[in-house]
């Protein structure tokens, strides 16, 4: 599953720089996660880095976007290959 940032976000700016897929950006009011870029850090780290650094624990799994570990890894491969090609 992709991760989401909930309304409890305090805009502390710690999650965006730790995302290896550049999936986190500032939204109109709080940070947001691009589900097409979020791999829960599969392929990069053992745990989602944004969840590790979030001081208010406002980054749960998005129940509307179920994904298996295999799907997350395939997304990681697609993103890293696209980055290498450009």
C-alpha positions in Angstrom: 0.0 0.0 0.0 1.0 3.5 -0.6 1.3 5.7 2.5 -0.8 8.8 3.1 -0.2 11.9 5.3 -3.2 12.7 7.5 -4.6 16.0 8.8 -2.5 15.6 11.9 0.5 16.7 9.9 2.3 19.7 11.5 4.3 20.6 8.4 7.6 20.0 10.2 9.5 19.4 7.0 11.3 16.2 8.1 9.6 13.7 5.8 10.2 15.2 2.4 14.0 15.1 2.4 14.2 11.5 3.6 12.0 10.0 0.8 14.2 8.2 -1.7 11.5 8.3 -4.4 10.7 12.0 -4.1 7.1 11.0 -3.5 6.5 13.6 -0.8 5.8 17.3 -1.6 4.1 20.2 0.1 0.4 20.3 -0.7 -2.1 23.2 -0.3 -2.2 22.8 3.5 0.0 19.8 4.5 2.5 17.5 2.9 1.2 14.9 0.5 2.4 11.6 -0.9 2.3 10.7 -4.6 1.0 7.1 -4.6 2.6 6.5 -8.0 6.0 7.2 -6.5 5.6 5.7 -2.9 7.1 2.3 -2.5 7.2 2.4 1.3 10.9 2.5 0.7 10.9 -1.1 -0.6 14.2 -1.5 -2.5 15.9 1.3 -0.5 15.3 0.6 3.2 13.8 -1.9 5.6 11.2 0.5 6.8 9.5 3.7 5.4 11.8 6.5 6.2 9.0 9.1 6.5 7.3 7.1 9.2 10.6 6.7 11.0 11.2 10.5 11.3 7.6 11.7 11.7 7.2 13.2 15.2 3.4 13.0 15.2 3.0 9.6 13.5 0.6 10.9 10.9 1.7 8.6 8.0 -0.3 5.4 7.9 -0.9 3.0 5.1 -3.5 4.2 2.6 -6.4 1.6 2.8 -7.6 2.7 -0.6 -4.4 1.7 -2.4 -3.6 -1.9 -1.5 -0.2 -3.2 -2.9 1.8 -6.3 -2.3 5.5 -6.3 -1.5 6.0 -7.6 -5.1 4.0 -4.7 -6.5 6.0 -2.2 -4.4 9.3 -3.7 -5.6 8.1 -3.6 -9.2 7.3 0.1 -8.7 10.8 0.6 -7.2 12.4 -1.0 -10.3 10.3 1.1 -12.6 11.2 4.3 -10.8 15.0 3.6 -10.5 15.2 2.5 -14.2 13.4 5.7 -15.3 15.8 7.8 -13.2 18.8 6.0 -14.7 17.5 6.6 -18.2 17.2 10.3 -17.7 
